[in-house]
Amino acid sequence: MTKSLTKLWLQGFKRIMSSVPAAQAEYLRQATKAKRRKRADAAPRRAPERTAQAVREAREPRESRVRPRAGAWTKGEWTRSYHSAPPLPGRLVNHLSYGLYIPPKAGKGPMPLIVMLHGCKQTIDEFAMGTRMNVVADQHGFAVVYPEQSKHAHAHRCWHWYDDRDTAGLGEARAVVSLVDSLIAHHGIDPERVYLAGLSAGAGLASLLALNYPERFAAVALHSGPALGEAHSGMTAMDVMRRGVRRDPVVLIDAIVDVARYPGMPALIVHGEADRVVAPKNAEQLGRAFLRLNGFIDRDGNWVSGALRETREGAAQIQDYVIGQRRVVRVCRVPDLGHAWAGGDEAVPFHSEIGPNASALIWAFLRDQRRRSVSAARRAAVR
């Protein structure tokens, strides 16, 4: 009996001892897994490798959440061409590339025309797509022309708005005027309803055109534009963009324009309050300059005519300066908007969905303005 108990005990002991290595192995396996999991959690996560399709999609411009999108000009006629402008000093050939949009609702009579001047690092296709001005043209039946700065003239396609020499900004302004004259002659454009609109450097060139050729344009719209009169080089232009002009804008405008003989220029000024490229102070100074040009204030800045009405469009703050019932100067400040076209297609650089639709806002202001020709003014005087 004792021998049997001893044998049973030895057999049980052997089974217990034989299970120890397996338990130790399982323990080691579980400990190793825990350590690996801990290291993985502590290590920075690596982004999954992108497929070739994902890389291709990242390079392509993303679609906007704001409609309509890339087909903004599909309803009417979009034509790309170039205009042979008058030669500049030292340049016998002066070709100005442009895009022309004619809406499908164009009537038999003369059409209004908006001259759209793009900003730096933009093409006219991007500008048309981002602003969606052609969509507004479809709705209201006006033509749109987009002059395009050449990369040979400026590496970033910037207009030389700050340089009024014949070989720079003034030469570019003359080329635009020559293009407008050609469109009036050949495309049924109403010469009394030609308007200017520009973004950033394009707004600067629009200001230069408004100052030097007021008889050709009925009104101007300046989006994120620099103040007038102080910049005369690339360096001083950057300085004005960063903080505005140092001198009184009224004094500056009197130095470059004979205000007593100036026929006036209705102006809409749109600016983002979060703009870090062209400081919002520029909008305030542009407003004062155009108040002076339109006879609201005298050379000392004193109020002499008109009235101020303040309204809002969504979050945007709007100041309307009116004479009688006519809105002559409008300043629109858009909160949270950076250096971008308000209410535009955010898939395109320098355009944002923030704020009111700037293109619709611009047309609502421009459509009531008219530059009466000399002959029309004389006929009215006779009557």
SVG drawing of the C-alpha trace seen along z (x, -y; Angstrom):
<svg xmlns="http://www.w3.org/2000/svg" viewBox="-35 -124 49 126">
<polyline fill="none" stroke="black" stroke-width="0.4" points="0.0,0.0 2.8,-2.4 4.5,-1.5 1.4,-2.3 0.9,-5.7 4.6,-6.6 4.2,-5.7 1.0,-7.9 2.8,-10.8 5.8,-10.6 3.6,-10.4 1.6,-13.5 4.8,-15.4 6.2,-14.6 3.0,-16.0 3.2,-19.2 6.9,-19.7 6.3,-19.0 3.7,-21.7 6.1,-24.4 8.0,-25.1 4.7,-25.5 3.4,-27.9 6.7,-29.8 6.6,-30.0 3.0,-31.3 4.0,-33.9 6.9,-35.0 4.7,-35.3 2.2,-37.4 4.9,-39.7 6.5,-40.2 3.2,-41.1 2.6,-43.7 6.0,-45.2 5.5,-45.5 2.1,-47.1 3.5,-49.6 6.3,-50.6 3.9,-51.0 1.7,-53.3 4.6,-55.4 6.1,-55.7 4.8,-58.4 2.2,-57.0 3.3,-56.8 1.0,-58.0 -0.2,-55.2 1.5,-55.1 -0.5,-56.9 -1.5,-55.2 -0.6,-56.6 -4.2,-57.8 -4.1,-59.6 -0.9,-61.4 -2.5,-62.4 -5.6,-63.7 -3.5,-65.7 -1.8,-67.5 -5.0,-68.4 -7.1,-71.4 -9.8,-70.2 -13.4,-70.8 -15.1,-73.5 -18.0,-73.0 -19.5,-76.1 -21.4,-75.7 -21.1,-76.3 -17.5,-75.0 -15.1,-74.6 -17.7,-75.2 -18.4,-78.7 -18.3,-80.0 -19.9,-77.2 -23.2,-78.8 -21.9,-81.7 -19.0,-82.2 -15.5,-82.2 -12.7,-83.4 -9.0,-83.7 -7.1,-86.0 -4.5,-88.8 -4.7,-92.5 -2.1,-94.5 -1.8,-97.5 0.2,-100.7 4.0,-100.2 5.8,-101.1 9.1,-102.9 11.8,-100.3 9.1,-97.7 7.8,-97.7 5.4,-94.8 3.0,-95.1 0.6,-92.2 -1.9,-92.0 -3.5,-88.5 -7.1,-88.5 -10.1,-86.4 -13.6,-87.7 -16.9,-86.3 -20.1,-87.0 -23.2,-85.8 -26.0,-83.8 -28.6,-86.5 -26.7,-89.2 -29.3,-91.4 -29.2,-93.3 -28.3,-96.6 -24.9,-97.6 -23.8,-95.6 -22.2,-96.8 -18.6,-95.6 -16.6,-94.8 -12.8,-94.9 -11.6,-92.3 -7.9,-92.7 -6.4,-89.7 -3.9,-89.8 -0.3,-88.5 0.3,-84.8 -3.1,-84.5 -4.1,-83.6 -7.3,-84.9 -8.7,-81.3 -8.2,-81.0 -9.6,-84.5 -12.7,-83.8 -13.2,-80.5 -12.5,-81.8 -14.7,-85.0 -17.5,-83.4 -18.1,-86.8 -19.3,-85.0 -22.1,-83.4 -23.3,-86.9 -22.9,-88.0 -25.2,-85.1 -27.8,-86.4 -27.7,-90.1 -26.4,-90.1 -23.1,-92.0 -19.8,-91.1 -16.6,-90.5 -13.0,-91.0 -10.0,-89.6 -6.6,-91.2 -3.7,-89.0 -0.3,-90.2 2.6,-88.6 5.3,-86.6 7.8,-88.4 6.6,-91.7 6.6,-90.3 7.6,-86.9 4.6,-86.7 2.1,-88.3 1.8,-91.4 0.7,-94.6 3.0,-97.6 0.3,-99.7 2.8,-101.7 4.9,-102.7 3.3,-105.3 6.0,-105.3 5.2,-104.6 7.3,-101.5 5.5,-100.1 2.1,-100.8 1.0,-103.6 1.9,-101.6 -0.1,-98.7 -3.1,-101.0 -2.9,-102.3 -2.9,-98.8 -6.1,-98.1 -7.7,-101.2 -6.8,-100.3 -8.3,-96.8 -11.5,-98.4 -11.7,-100.7 -11.3,-97.7 -14.1,-95.8 -16.4,-98.8 -15.8,-99.0 -16.1,-95.3 -18.3,-93.7 -21.2,-96.0 -20.1,-97.3 -21.8,-100.4 -19.1,-103.0 -21.1,-104.7 -21.2,-101.5 -17.6,-100.3 -16.5,-99.4 -13.3,-98.4 -12.8,-95.8 -9.6,-94.3 -8.1,-92.2 -4.9,-93.2 -2.4,-94.4 -5.3,-94.3 -7.1,-96.7 -4.0,-98.9 -4.0,-99.0 -7.8,-99.7 -7.1,-102.7 -4.4,-103.9 -6.9,-103.6 -9.6,-105.5 -7.2,-108.3 -5.7,-108.7 -8.7,-107.8 -11.9,-108.8 -13.7,-109.7 -13.5,-106.0 -15.0,-104.3 -18.3,-104.7 -17.2,-103.3 -14.5,-101.2 -14.6,-98.3 -11.4,-97.6 -11.1,-94.3 -8.2,-94.1 -6.5,-97.0 -3.5,-99.2 -3.9,-102.9 -3.0,-105.5 -0.2,-108.0 2.8,-107.0 4.3,-103.9 6.6,-104.4 8.8,-101.3 8.5,-97.7 9.9,-98.3 7.6,-101.2 4.7,-99.2 5.3,-96.4 5.5,-99.0 2.1,-100.5 0.6,-97.1 1.8,-96.2 0.6,-99.3 -1.0,-101.8 0.3,-105.2 2.1,-107.4 0.7,-110.7 -2.9,-111.9 -4.6,-110.2 -6.4,-113.5 -3.1,-115.3 -1.7,-112.5 -4.7,-112.5 -4.5,-116.3 -0.8,-115.9 -1.6,-113.6 -5.0,-114.7 -6.5,-118.1 -9.6,-117.4 -11.4,-120.6 -11.4,-119.3 -11.8,-115.6 -15.2,-114.3 -15.6,-112.0 -15.5,-108.2 -18.0,-106.1 -16.1,-103.5 -16.8,-100.3 -14.1,-99.1 -14.1,-95.6 -11.6,-94.4 -11.1,-91.5 -10.4,-92.5 -8.0,-89.5 -5.9,-90.4 -2.2,-89.9 -1.0,-90.8 -2.7,-94.2 -3.5,-95.7 -7.2,-96.6 -6.0,-100.2 -5.6,-100.5 -9.4,-100.2 -10.0,-103.2 -7.4,-105.3 -8.9,-104.3 -12.3,-105.4 -11.0,-108.8 -9.2,-109.3 -12.5,-108.5 -14.5,-110.7 -12.2,-113.5 -12.4,-112.6 -16.2,-112.6 -16.6,-115.9 -17.7,-114.7 -14.7,-116.3 -12.5,-119.3 -8.7,-119.4 -8.6,-119.7 -10.7,-116.7 -13.8,-118.6 -17.2,-117.3 -18.9,-119.4 -21.5,-117.3 -23.5,-114.1 -24.5,-111.7 -23.4,-108.5 -25.6,-105.4 -24.4,-102.3 -25.9,-98.9 -24.9,-95.2 -24.9,-92.3 -24.6,-89.2 -21.5,-89.9 -20.1,-92.4 -20.1,-96.1 -21.1,-98.5 -20.8,-102.2 -22.6,-104.0 -21.8,-107.6 -24.7,-109.1 -25.5,-112.3 -29.2,-112.8 -30.4,-109.2 -27.3,-108.2 -24.8,-105.8 -21.4,-107.1 -18.8,-105.5 -19.3,-102.2 -16.9,-100.6 -17.5,-97.0 -15.4,-95.3 -15.6,-91.6 -14.7,-90.0 -12.5,-86.9 -11.6,-87.3 -8.0,-87.2 -6.3,-88.2 -9.0,-86.6 -12.0,-87.3 -15.1,-87.2 -17.8,-84.6 -15.6,-83.0 -14.6,-79.4 -12.3,-78.3 -10.8,-75.6 -8.9,-78.4 -6.1,-80.3 -6.9,-83.8 -10.6,-83.1 -12.7,-82.3 -16.2,-81.3 -16.2,-83.7 -18.3,-86.8 -20.9,-88.1 -20.7,-87.2 -18.3,-89.9 -19.1,-89.5 -22.8,-90.0 -22.1,-92.9 -19.9,-94.5 -22.5,-94.3 -25.2,-95.6 -23.1,-98.7 -21.8,-99.2 -25.0,-98.7 -26.5,-102.0 -23.5,-104.0 -23.1,-105.5 -20.3,-107.7 -22.1,-110.0 -20.2,-110.8 -19.5,-114.4 -22.0,-114.2 -24.7,-112.9 -24.1,-115.5 -24.4,-118.2 -27.7,-116.8 -29.0,-116.8 -28.0,-120.4 -29.7,-121.5 -33.0,-119.9"/>
</svg>
